[in-house]
Amino acid sequence: MSNDKLVQDASVPVSEQPTRQSALYDRVAEQTASMIIREYSTSFGMAARLLGAGVRQDVENIYGLVRLADEIVDGVAAYAGVSEKEIRRLLDELEEETVAAMNRGYSTNLVVHAFALTARRTGIEPDLTRPFFKSMRTDITRVTHTPQSFDEYVYGSAEVVGLMCLKAFLVGMDLTPEQNDTFVTGARKLGAAFQKVNFLRDLSADVDALGRSYFPGINIATFTEADKQRLVEDIDADLAVSGVIVPLLPASSRKAVALAQNLFAELNRRIARTPAAELKHTRVSVPTLVKVRLALAALMGRVS
């Protein structure tokens, strides 16, 4: 099918039309990824708006692929009547298409195409996408975790996403090995903290709706204040490490990461104040006015 806008624009030389058409396709793919983060996450959407324009698009492209894979394993496919075997096949195909698009720079799937643009711009390689899809695959079959499988799951589902975003934040920067290690450790801890907070606030929904219990050794039927306190302290320890890298990030990403860090620290404080018995039936959230206050704090350079 011809592109009407290009065909009608006689001022565009024929030799330049393939380039213009490619740029149009790239733009539509990235607009699709941007719409996903705006529709799915108020917290990440708000934080992303504080990113520099180029970095923002890359983070939105990463989020788009992560959300697309998550929706395959977390309900949409099952609600449509897709069998577990087919869900696994769809996830396998998404991973194959993602790796192929990273190599060739093109996909018929707009979300995958946008991610591939970012991967090629920032240096994201399959060593990061592979553990991500492995963790997503785990969600299809595993309902409980051992300490080892939990660590592997958190690494693949969250820490590598932090590392992908870090690639976008640090494009063009020359780092010493020590500086790189500091950033990598901080990005992994921030991703882990986000994931653990989400597990804790969705404790009941994960068990009731998805039949999963992520925290090893935690039984929601006997969930106690001591269990909750131990998990909250673990998240606080992750946030303490990740908070170190925020002031070291480039200006184009510093305020956005500060806001994300502040939002999840606030969520963890609210979880700590919520009785364990109530947490089993309540999804803790941050009110909009508090989010605005945290955004102002991030703009002023304050990190929780």
Buried (B, 14 or more C-beta within 10 A) or exposed (E): EEEEEBEEEEEBEEEEBEEBBEEEBBEEBBEBBBEBBBEBBBBBBBBBBBBBEEBBBBBBBBBBBBBBBBEBBBEEBBEEEBEEEBBBEBBEEBBEBBBEBBEEEBBEBBBBBBBBBBBBBBEBEBEBBEBBBBBBBBBBEBEBBEEEBBBBBBBBBBBBBBBBBBBBBBBEEEEEEEBEEBBBBBBBBBBBBBBBBBBBBBBBEBBEEBEBBBBEEBEBEEBEEEBBEEBBEBBBEBBEBBBBBBEEBEEBBBBBBBBBBBBBBBBBBBBBEBEBEEBBEBEBBBEEEBBEBBBEBBEEEEBB
